[in-house]
Amino acid sequence: MDTFAVYLKPRSSMASLPSSDTLFGAVCWGMRLLGLVDNLSSWLEQQIEAPSFAFSAPFPVIYHNNADPLLHFFPRPAFLEVSPLLIQQWVQKLPQKNQKKGLIELSGKAKQLNKSAYVSQGVLLQLIQQKIDLLKKVEAIINENDYVLGRGFLLTQSERQQIGIESDMDGYFLEEVLVQHNHIDRVTSTTAEGLLFMRKETWFQPQVGLWSLLKASKEDVEDKIKPALKFLEDNGIGANRSVGKGFYTITVRELPLSLFTIKECNAMMILSRYLPTVEEMQKLVTPYAYQIKTLHPKREDKYPTAVLESGSQPIYKEMIRVFEPGSVFLSKEEKPIWGRLVKVVPEDEAPIYQSGAAIAIQMQLAEVS
C-alpha cells in the first residue's frame, strides 16, 4: 500500500472544514456515480475490517508563491496541553514578587496552546523523532521564544521566517466569519421577520489550502480515487454545495514528507477519525491522550433509500463514537490503515457505511515503555 498527498486548493468559502470520513464518503459517491465500482455496497462490505483506502483529515498547507507546497500542518497531539495545575506549579517556581505577572503571562500562553488545532511539520518532527519528556516539551513551548503561537497554529520561529510572517498571525491562514443570509417568503417574495439568519463560513488566504494523506494501492488511486476526486472538483465536498461552498482544485502527488520511518516506536498519533476494530482495542492499542466525538451524520438527501412508518424520509444515520485526529495511543505495531467501516443504518435497509479507517504517524514517548 502506498502513501499519497491530496491537495485541495479552495475555490470558494466553506461551511465547515471536511473531515476524513467526509472525504471517504464523497469519494465513494464519486465511484458509484461514475460507475467505477460494479456494486459499491458489496465492495465496501468486503473490507469492513480491512479498508482498502483511507484519508487523513484535511489540514492547512502553505504554498510557495501560491504554487508549490511549502509548509504542511498536522493536528495538535492531544497530550500537548497545559492544565491549571501545571500552570500553578510553574508559577510557584517564580520569585514571590513576579508570581502574579507570571500567572497572567503563563495563563495566556497556555490558553493559546490549548486552543491550537494545528502544529507545523517542524514541531511535529520534534515530537516524533526522539524520545521526549512531554512535560519539558510543553514547558519549552510556553516559555521559550523558539515557538510561535497564534490563531490556532503552533510553529517554529524558523518556519515563521520561512513563510514570511513579520507581524501577528491573525488572519494569515484562514478566517471564520459570520455571513448574513435570508430566506424568501414564496407568497410575498420578501424576507419577512424571522427569515434572516447568520451562517459561519471559513475563508482561506490565497497562499493557504488544505492537504490530506491518502493510503491506497497505486492501482486503486489511478483507476478509482483520482477519477472520483476529479468528479468532486465539479460537485463539491461537504455542506452547502448547492450554494457554492466547498469547491476545490484537487491534485494528487507522491508523499512529500518522510514522517513514517521511526526505528523504535512506542506510540502513534492518528490523523483521521478512528473507529478501532475489536482486535485493535483488545491487543494492539491502548488509549493514552485522546478526544472522542459522537457523530450523528445526515444521510445524502439526493439519494433517499428508505421510508419511515410516517411516510417521510429518514434524515440522520445512526450515531457512532470515534477518536478524533490528534489522539495518541500506546502501540508498537505498524499498520498502513487502522480501524474499520461501520454500517450506520438499520439492518433491514440497504447498507450505508461510515468510515472509521485511520492513518497514523509513529511516535516515541519517553515516559512509557
C-alpha positions, -999 to +999 in steps of 0.1 A: +000+000+000+014+034-010+011+069+005+000+100-014-007+136-006-040+151-018-040+189-021-073+208-021-069+244-031-102+262-022-121+280-049-148+291-025-155+296+012-165+266+032-194+259+055-171+237+075-137+220+071-142+185+057-132+155+078-116+122+069-149+104+068-164+131+047-136+127+021-140+089+022-178+091+017-175+118-011-150+096-030-172+066-026-202+085-040-180+096-069-170+060-076-207+050-076-219+078-098-191+073-123-196+035-124-160+028-112-172+000-089-198-025-100-216-027-067-203-002-042-222-017-012-208-052-018-173-038-025-173-019+009-188-049+028-158-070+018-135-045+035-153-036+067-124-049+089-097-041+064-105-009+044-087-008+010-080+030+013-082+058+039-078+095+041-064+116+069-084+147+079-075+177+057-050+201+073-038+235+063-008+238+039+011+270+030+021+274-007+053+290-020+042+318-044+008+302-045+022+272-064+043+246-046+036+233-011+060+250+014+048+242+049+024+214+060+004+214+092-009+184+113-033+180+142-020+191+176-012+159+196-038+155+224-010+153+250+003+188+241-020+206+266-015+227+297-036+220+328-043+247+356-023+225+380+007+227+357+005+265+355+004+267+392+035+246+396+054+268+372+042+300+390+054+287+423+089+284+410+090+322+403+100+348+429+071+359+451+070+394+436+068+380+400+042+354+406+011+375+397+026+387+365+039+352+357+004+337+363-011+362+338+015+356+311+016+318+315-022+315+315-024+335+283+002+313+265-014+281+279-048+292+266-033+298+231-016+264+232-048+246+243-068+263+216-043+255+189-057+230+164-026+225+143+011+221+147+036+226+119+057+198+104+088+212+122+071+210+156+057+175+148+091+162+138+105+173+172+077+153+188+081+120+169+117+116+161+132+114+195+121+102+229+107+133+246+097+143+281+062+157+274+063+180+305+096+196+294+084+200+258+052+217+269+072+240+292+096+248+264+068+258+241+052+280+267+084+297+280+109+298+251+110+321+221+117+293+196+080+287+190+052+309+177+016+305+190-014+322+175-048+318+158-050+280+164-015+273+149+018+263+165+051+266+145+088+273+150+104+307+146+124+294+116+092+283+099+076+317+106+106+334+089+104+308+060+068+317+052+074+354+057+051+363+087+065+395+101+037+405+125+008+389+142-005+357+126-042+368+130-059+363+096-027+349+079-040+314+074-078+314+075-106+333+090-141+323+102-167+349+097-205+351+102-223+359+070-259+371+069-283+351+048-320+352+042-350+331+033-375+344+007-412+340+015-426+325-017-460+341-012-449+377-006-415+374-024-399+392+005-378+384+035-403+386+063-395+389+101-376+359+113-362+349+079-328+365+084-301+342+098-263+341+102-241+313+090-204+307+098-181+304+068-144+297+066-123+318+042-087+309+032-060+333+023-047+329-013-014+313-001-032+287+020-050+255+012-058+220+026-039+188+022-047+152+032-028+120+034-041+090+014-032+054+019-042+032-011-027+010-037-015+027-069-040+007-089-069+020-068-056+055-069-053+056-107-085+036-115-109+048-088-098+075-065-083+101-089-114+100-113-137+103-082-117+133-070-119+149-104-156+145-103-157+161-068-139+192-083-172+200-101-196+185-075-180+200-043-173+184-009-191+189+023-221+211+033-239+238+013-226+227-021-258+239-037-250+275-028-214+273-039-195+262-008-168+236-006-153+237-041-116+229-047-089+223-072-077+189-063-043+173-071-027+141-060+011+138-055+036+113-041+041+119-004+065+149+000+073+141+037+092+113+054+074+110+087+068+073+089+103+059+095+107+056+132+132+029+142+118+023+176+083+035+184+061+030+214+031+052+204+012+065+174-009+096+167-039+091+144-046+117+116-082+106+109-114+099+127-107+064+141-131+036+150-109+007+162-116-029+155-122-053+184-087-068+179-071-034+179-086-024+212-080-057+229-045-064+217-028-037+197-035-002+211-040+015+245-055+050+245-030+075+260-042+110+253-073+114+232-105+132+223-138+114+215-165+127+193-201+115+188-212+116+152-248+118+141-243+124+104-270+133+079-279+110+050-273+121+015-307+136+007-302+134-031-304+097-030-331+086-004-332+048+002-357+043+030-391+054+041-402+056+077-436+044+090-448+080+089-441+080+052-412+105+054-376+100+045-351+095+074-327+124+079-299+110+100-277+080+101-272+061+134-249+077+160-213+064+164-184+075+186-149+079+171-115+091+183-106+125+168-074+133+148-045+141+172-054+113+196-024+093+208-023+055+215+004+034+230+013+008+204+044-008+189+025-022+159+026-007+124-003-009+100-010+011+068-046+016+078-061+013+112-098+010+121-128-002+102-160+007+084-193+006+102-229+002+090-249+032+101-285+023+091-309-004+104-303-040+093-334-040+071-322-011+049-297-011+021-263-007+037-247+027+042-212+028+057-193+053+077-156+054+076-136+049+108-105+040+089-074+060+100-039+068+091-013+071+119+021+085+125+045+066+148+060+083+178+084+079+207+074+089+242+100+090+270+078+081+299+063+049+286+080+016+279 
